[in-house]
Amino acid sequence: MFVSTSIISWNHIHPVLVHFSTALVPASLASDVLGKYLNRSSLTAAAWWMVLYGAIATPVTAFAGWMWSGQFPASASQQMPGMSAHMWLGFALIFLFGALALWRAKTFTISQKPGNTYLVFGALVVAALMYQGFLGGQMTIG
């Protein structure tokens, strides 16, 4: 089936993909915290898979966002005060989520619960993600 590019474009794809990272990474952190302190290995196992899927989805999301931003005239991008910070923070989150996934993979493969340092780092990354989402929402819905 042929889909016209006028129906589906980057401005449709980016907002959909954003929700994967926005949901999976905080849910992973919450599952790790609960799993660690309630001694539930099923929660910490779920946390590993969520952070992995979030780390995989984020580069695709960032790419779609960068492609969408290329459709704006330069003057429009300059009129959106948070655009530059949103774009560069999105790029940084690719690496931050990747670091979380690699760090979490190490503990997952040896059946170890995440340490407090990981949880604090994860909370800081989630805070950056929330700010990223705030900037994106501010530009799109005010």
LUMKE-882250 format. One record per residue (C-alpha): residue in three letters; z, y, x. Coordinates in steps of 0.05 Angstrom, whole numbers, plus 32768, in hexadecimal, padded with zeros to 4 digits. Layout:
REM residues N
AlaZYX
...
//
This chain:
REM residues 142
Met800080008000
Phe7FEC8044801C
Val8020807B8019
Ser800880C28021
Thr802B80EB8056
Ser803381238023
Ile806480F67FFD
Ile808C80DD8038
Ser809881098074
Trp80CE811680A8
Asn80F381458079
His80FB8108804A
Ile810C80D68080
His814180FC80A8
Pro8171810A806E
Val816F80C08059
Leu817C80A5809F
Val81B580D680AC
His81E080AF807B
Phe81DF807180A6
Ser8202809180E1
Thr822E80BD80B5
Ala824880808090
Leu8247804880C4
Val826A806A80FF
Pro82A7808680D9
Ala82AD804480B1
Ser82AB801F80F3
Leu82E38049810F
Ala830D804280D0
Ser83027FF680D2
Asp83177FF3811A
Val8357801B810D
Leu83697FF180D0
Gly83567FB080F3
Lys837E7FC08130
Tyr83BE7FD6810D
Leu83BA7FA480D3
Asn83A77F6C8102
Arg83677F5C80DC
Ser83307F408109
Ser82FE7F4380D0
Leu83047F8F80CE
Thr82FB7F968119
Ala82BF7F688117
Ala82A17F9180DF
Ala82AE7FD08108
Trp82867FB58142
Trp82497FA88116
Met824E7FEB80F4
Val825080128136
Leu82167FE98150
Tyr81EB7FF88112
Gly820080418115
Ala81EC8045815F
Ile81A88025814E
Ala819B80538112
Thr81AE80948136
Pro8173809A8166
Val8142808F812D
Thr816780C38104
Ala816680F5813D
Phe811C80E98149
Ala810D80F580FF
Gly813681358102
Trp8111814E8140
Met80CE813E811F
Trp80E3816280E0
Ser80F9819F8108
Gly80B381A18127
Gln809781B080E2
Phe80BD81F280DE
Pro809F823180FB
Ala80C682498138
Ser80DD82868111
Ala80FC825A80DB
Ser81238231810E
Gln813E8271812C
Gln8155828880E7
Met8180824A80DF
Pro81BD82598109
Gly81D582118111
Met819281F1811F
Ser819681EF816A
Ala81DE81D5816A
His81CC81A28135
Met81918188815C
Trp81B48184819F
Leu81F381658182
Gly81C78131815F
Phe81A8812181A2
Ala81ED811B81C2
Leu820580ED818A
Ile81CF80BB819E
Phe81F480B181E0
Leu823A80B781C3
Phe822C8081818F
Gly820B805781C4
Ala8249805E81F0
Leu8275804A81B5
Ala8249800D81A7
Leu82497FF681F0
Trp8294800181F6
Arg82A17FDC81B5
Ala82727FA481C9
Lys829C7F978206
Thr82DC7F8E81DE
Phe82B87F6881A6
Thr829A7F3481D6
Ile82DF7F2381F2
Ser82FF7F2381AC
Gln832C7F5E81BD
Lys83427F95818E
Pro832C7FDB81A0
Gly835D800381CA
Asn837B804681B8
Thr834E806A81EA
Tyr8311804F81C6
Leu832E80648183
Val833C80AB819B
Phe82F680B081B9
Gly82D980958178
Ala830080C98150
Leu82E38101817C
Val829D80E58173
Val82A780E18128
Ala82C0812A8129
Ala827F813E814D
Leu825881168119
Met827B813B80E0
Tyr826B817E8100
Gln822381678109
Gly8220815780BF
Phe8240819980AD
Leu820A81BE80D4
Gly81D3819580B3
Gly81EF819F806E
Gln81F881E9807A
Met81AE81F0808A
Thr819581C68051
Ile81C481D58017
Gly81E78213802E
//
